[in-house]
Amino acid sequence: MFRKLKEKIYQKKGQKLLAAQKAEKANKYFLKCIVLNQSAENLFNLALSYMALYQYTEAEIYLRRIYEKLPQNELNALALIESLLLQRKWHSLNTILPDLKKNLPASDSIKKYNNIISDAVEREKYVNFREHIQFAFQEVDQGNTDAALEHFLKAETYFKDSFDIIQNIGIIYFQKSDYDNAYKYFEKALSLAPGNLRIQKNLIKTKKMINSQK
């Protein structure tokens, strides 16, 4: 009973830290969890923390273990595809995809991934997009906003209607006091997510800053 309680405490702490983008600390708690219980939930949480740390090889190890036991678990299957894509393991993807399509025939996400993987240009475009996002957040963590902005702008060239990218570009422009560009990107973000209150507030705040400079 005490062992189960410890596991639940570690799970909760790890999940909170992961949600707060503190993946390294979360990873330590999830490692403690699998010492106590190598359940699919604990293995998946650990894999997610490795994904957040951009350690895709380690993530793949645990996602494959779950896949062997639960081949119809869609969340795990999608995370496994992502980990293989970001390692450019095309052969592994082509080997596993037929089984995934058979196990999850109704999954629209699997179909979308299949379209990306089967097209050499599209899959390279997707991986480049994801890599620029990774580099951008790494630069943000180090306080290098100019370098982060450069990577976000490059990511935008691959997928021009990505809400998260557009929003992040707007935020960085705002931080740089480039309010005209910030407003332009927040406006575009709002067109992609009209009901987003945070973006609405950002637009109002940015408009005030523009007016104050006149």
C-alpha positions as CSV (number, residue, x, y, z in Angstrom):
1,M,0.0,0.0,0.0
2,F,2.8,2.4,0.9
3,R,4.5,1.6,-2.4
4,K,1.3,2.4,-4.3
5,L,1.0,5.7,-2.5
6,K,4.6,6.7,-3.3
7,E,3.9,5.8,-7.0
8,K,0.9,8.1,-7.1
9,I,2.8,11.0,-5.4
10,Y,5.6,10.6,-8.0
11,Q,3.2,10.5,-10.8
12,K,1.3,13.6,-9.7
13,K,4.6,15.6,-9.2
14,G,6.0,14.4,-12.5
15,Q,2.8,15.3,-14.4
16,K,2.7,18.8,-12.8
17,L,6.3,19.5,-13.7
18,L,5.8,18.2,-17.3
19,A,2.8,20.5,-17.7
20,A,4.9,23.4,-16.3
21,Q,7.6,22.6,-19.0
22,K,10.1,21.4,-16.4
23,A,10.8,18.1,-18.3
24,E,14.1,17.3,-16.6
25,K,12.7,17.4,-13.1
26,A,9.6,15.5,-14.4
27,N,11.8,12.8,-15.9
28,K,13.4,12.1,-12.5
29,Y,10.0,11.5,-10.9
30,F,8.8,9.3,-13.8
31,L,12.0,7.2,-13.4
32,K,11.2,6.7,-9.8
33,C,7.7,5.6,-10.8
34,I,8.9,2.8,-13.1
35,V,11.2,1.5,-10.3
36,L,8.0,0.9,-8.3
37,N,5.7,-0.2,-11.2
38,Q,6.4,-0.6,-14.9
39,S,2.8,0.0,-15.9
40,A,1.9,1.3,-19.3
41,E,0.9,4.7,-17.8
42,N,4.3,5.1,-16.1
43,L,6.2,4.0,-19.2
44,F,4.2,6.5,-21.3
45,N,4.8,9.4,-18.9
46,L,8.5,8.6,-18.9
47,A,8.5,8.5,-22.7
48,L,6.7,11.9,-22.9
49,S,9.3,13.4,-20.6
50,Y,12.1,12.1,-22.9
51,M,10.2,13.6,-25.9
52,A,10.0,16.9,-24.1
53,L,13.8,16.7,-23.6
54,Y,14.3,16.0,-27.3
55,Q,15.8,12.6,-26.4
56,Y,13.8,10.6,-29.0
57,T,15.9,7.4,-28.9
58,E,15.2,7.0,-25.2
59,A,11.5,7.8,-25.8
60,E,11.3,5.2,-28.5
61,I,12.5,2.5,-26.2
62,Y,9.6,2.9,-23.8
63,L,7.0,3.6,-26.5
64,R,7.9,0.4,-28.2
65,R,7.5,-1.5,-24.9
66,I,4.0,-0.2,-24.6
67,Y,3.3,-0.8,-28.3
68,E,4.2,-4.5,-27.9
69,K,1.6,-4.9,-25.1
70,L,-1.0,-2.4,-26.3
71,P,-0.8,-2.1,-30.1
72,Q,-4.3,-0.4,-30.3
73,N,-3.4,2.4,-27.9
74,E,-3.7,5.4,-30.2
75,L,-1.9,7.9,-28.0
76,N,1.1,5.7,-27.7
77,A,1.1,4.8,-31.4
78,L,1.1,8.5,-32.3
79,A,4.0,9.3,-29.9
80,L,5.9,6.3,-31.3
81,I,5.5,7.6,-34.9
82,E,6.6,11.1,-33.8
83,S,9.7,9.7,-32.1
84,L,10.7,7.7,-35.2
85,L,10.0,10.6,-37.6
86,L,12.2,13.0,-35.6
87,Q,15.0,10.5,-35.8
88,R,14.4,10.1,-39.5
89,K,13.9,6.4,-39.1
90,W,12.1,6.0,-42.4
91,H,12.6,2.2,-42.7
92,S,11.3,1.6,-39.1
93,L,8.2,3.8,-40.0
94,N,7.5,1.9,-43.2
95,T,7.8,-1.4,-41.3
96,I,5.4,-0.4,-38.5
97,L,2.8,1.7,-40.4
98,P,0.9,-1.3,-42.0
99,D,0.3,-2.7,-38.5
100,L,-0.7,0.6,-37.1
101,K,-3.2,1.1,-39.9
102,K,-4.6,-2.3,-39.3
103,N,-4.8,-1.9,-35.5
104,L,-6.3,1.7,-35.7
105,P,-8.2,1.8,-39.0
106,A,-10.4,4.7,-37.9
107,S,-7.6,7.0,-36.8
108,D,-7.5,10.2,-38.8
109,S,-4.1,11.0,-37.2
110,I,-2.6,7.8,-38.4
111,K,-3.8,8.6,-41.9
112,K,-2.3,12.0,-41.7
113,Y,1.0,10.6,-40.6
114,N,0.9,8.0,-43.3
115,N,0.5,10.8,-45.9
116,I,3.5,12.6,-44.5
117,I,5.7,9.5,-44.2
118,S,4.9,8.2,-47.7
119,D,6.0,11.5,-49.3
120,A,9.8,12.1,-49.1
121,V,9.4,15.8,-49.5
122,E,6.5,16.2,-47.0
123,R,8.3,14.1,-44.3
124,E,11.5,16.2,-44.6
125,K,9.4,19.3,-44.5
126,Y,7.7,18.1,-41.3
127,V,10.9,17.1,-39.6
128,N,12.6,20.4,-40.5
129,F,9.5,22.2,-39.1
130,R,9.7,20.3,-35.8
131,E,13.5,20.8,-35.6
132,H,13.2,24.6,-35.9
133,I,10.5,24.6,-33.1
134,Q,12.9,22.6,-30.9
135,F,15.8,24.9,-31.6
136,A,13.6,27.9,-31.0
137,F,12.5,26.8,-27.6
138,Q,16.0,25.9,-26.7
139,E,17.1,29.4,-27.5
140,V,14.1,30.8,-25.5
141,D,15.3,28.8,-22.5
142,Q,18.7,30.4,-22.9
143,G,17.3,33.9,-23.2
144,N,18.4,34.2,-26.9
145,T,15.2,35.8,-28.3
146,D,16.7,36.9,-31.6
147,A,17.9,33.3,-32.4
148,A,14.6,31.9,-31.2
149,L,12.7,34.3,-33.5
150,E,14.8,33.3,-36.4
151,H,13.9,29.6,-35.9
152,F,10.2,30.4,-35.4
153,L,10.2,32.4,-38.6
154,K,11.9,29.5,-40.4
155,A,9.3,27.1,-39.0
156,E,6.6,29.4,-40.3
157,T,7.8,29.0,-43.8
158,Y,7.0,25.2,-43.6
159,F,3.5,25.6,-42.1
160,K,2.2,29.1,-42.4
161,D,-1.1,28.5,-40.5
162,S,0.4,26.9,-37.4
163,F,-1.4,28.8,-34.5
164,D,1.3,28.0,-32.0
165,I,4.1,29.3,-34.2
166,I,2.2,32.4,-35.1
167,Q,1.4,33.1,-31.5
168,N,5.0,32.6,-30.4
169,I,6.3,34.9,-33.1
170,G,3.9,37.6,-31.9
171,I,5.0,37.2,-28.3
172,I,8.7,37.5,-29.2
173,Y,8.0,40.6,-31.3
174,F,6.2,42.1,-28.4
175,Q,9.1,41.4,-26.0
176,K,11.4,43.1,-28.5
177,S,9.0,46.1,-28.5
178,D,8.3,45.6,-32.2
179,Y,4.6,46.2,-31.7
180,D,3.6,46.6,-35.3
181,N,4.9,43.1,-36.2
182,A,3.5,41.8,-32.9
183,Y,0.1,43.1,-33.7
184,K,0.2,41.6,-37.2
185,Y,1.0,38.1,-35.8
186,F,-1.5,38.3,-33.0
187,E,-4.1,39.3,-35.6
188,K,-3.3,36.3,-37.7
189,A,-3.3,34.1,-34.6
190,L,-6.8,35.3,-33.8
191,S,-8.0,34.6,-37.3
192,L,-6.8,31.0,-36.7
193,A,-8.4,30.8,-33.3
194,P,-11.2,33.4,-33.1
195,G,-12.3,32.5,-29.6
196,N,-8.9,32.6,-28.0
197,L,-9.1,35.1,-25.1
198,R,-5.4,35.2,-24.5
199,I,-4.8,36.4,-28.1
200,Q,-7.6,38.9,-27.8
201,K,-6.0,40.4,-24.7
202,N,-2.6,40.4,-26.4
203,L,-4.1,42.3,-29.3
204,I,-5.6,44.9,-27.0
205,K,-2.3,45.3,-25.0
206,T,-0.3,45.6,-28.3
207,K,-2.7,48.2,-29.7
208,K,-2.3,50.3,-26.6
209,M,1.5,50.1,-26.9
210,I,1.3,51.2,-30.6
211,N,-1.0,54.1,-29.7
212,S,1.3,55.2,-26.8
213,Q,4.1,55.6,-29.3
214,K,2.2,58.0,-31.5
